[in-house]
Structures are given as structure tokens and as C-alpha cells.
């Protein structure tokens, strides 16, 4: 019986070490970690100084939240423009189309 105790103990220790290493690697498979860390394109709106700017930006996850890598302004609309709603909808449509194109090109 003592002859079996040593191999069983070594197997248990190996399993515990494996579990410890797996837990310290954030518990995510490598493919998921890479996908979460890869940059993506998104459409957005920035409002400042009486202007609404529709932008497309490339963002990547950072340690303190999303990190903007680059930005393209699709359209700028004055806040007091009487056709603001229509121009905003058109600008967002254009921005979403640009996001689709940029995602295809960078993929």
C-alpha cells in the first residue's frame, strides 16, 4: 500500500500545480484573450463648442478603459442647424458604412 501512496501523492501535486497555473493565467483561453485585446472600429458622436461631430474611431481595450488609437471625422453639424436631425441620421449612416468598410479592410 505504501508503494502506491507515493505515485498518488505526486499525481495530486501535479494536478494542483496545473490548476494553479490555469487560474493565474486569467482563466481565459488564448484565443479569447487575443480577441478581447484586438482593436475595433466604432461610430460615435462628439459634442463640443456648439458643434456635433460624427466620428469613426479605432479603439482598443486599455488598462483604464478603451484607448482611442485613431479618429476620423465623418461630418460636423452646427448645433443650431435647422436640419440637424436629418443631417445627423445621414452622418451616422455614413459612419456605420465606413466602420463596416474599415473592419473588412483591417480583417
N, C-alpha and C positions, 0 to 999 in steps of 0.2 A: 504494500500500500504506500509506503514511503517512496518507492520508486516512481509512482505516478504523481506524487504531490509536487515535485519539482517542475515537471513539464506543465502541469496545470497552472501553477503559480506564474510561470513565465508567460504562458498564453494570456492569462488575466492581465498581467502587467502590460503586455504588448497591446491588448485591446484598449486599456485605459490610456496609454500614450497616444494611440491613434485617435481616440475620441477627443482628447485634449488638443491635439494638433488641429483637428477638424473644427472644433469650436473656436479656436483662436484665429482661424482664417475667415472669420465673419460668417461662417455657416452658409455662404452662397457659392454656388458653382461658378467656375471661372468665366463661363460664357455670360452668365447673368451679371457678374461684376463688370465685365467689359461693356455690356450693353447699357448698364446704368451710368457708366462713366463716359460714354461717347457723346459728342456734341450733336445738337439737333437744331433745325431751323424752326422759328415760330414767328407768327404775325402778332403785332401788338400796337398799342396806342400810347403816345407820349403827349401830355398836355403841358405847355409852358408858354408864358408871356403872351397869352391871347391867341395862341395857335394850337391846333390839334394836328399832330404828325402821326401818320400811319407808317409803321416801320416793320421791317423784316430783320430779325437778328438771329445770329447763331449763338447759342448758349450751351454751356457745359456745366455739369454739376461741380460745385466747388466745396471747400470745407465749410464755408459760411453761407451756403445757398448758391443759387445759379450764378454763373460767371459769364458775362457777355463778352464774346470773342470779337464779333463784328456786327455792324448795324448798317442797314440800307434804308433810306427814307423813300417810301413809295409815293406819298402825297402829303402836302401840307395844306391845311384848311384853316382859314381865319375863323375864330370862334363866333364872330358876329355875321358870318356869311349867311344870307337868306336860304341858300340851297345846301346848308351844312349836312342835313340828313342824307340827301341823295348822294352828295359827294363822298360822305363817309362810307356809305354802303358800297359805292363803286370802288373806293380805295381799298376797303377790306377785301373785296372780291379779287382785286388785282394782287393784293398782298398774299392771299391764300394761294392764288395761282403761282406766284413767284416762289412761295415756300415749296410747293409740290415740285416745281422745276428744279430748284436748288437741291432738294432731297434726292431726286433722281440722279442729278449730276454728281453729287458727292457720294452716292452709294455704290 
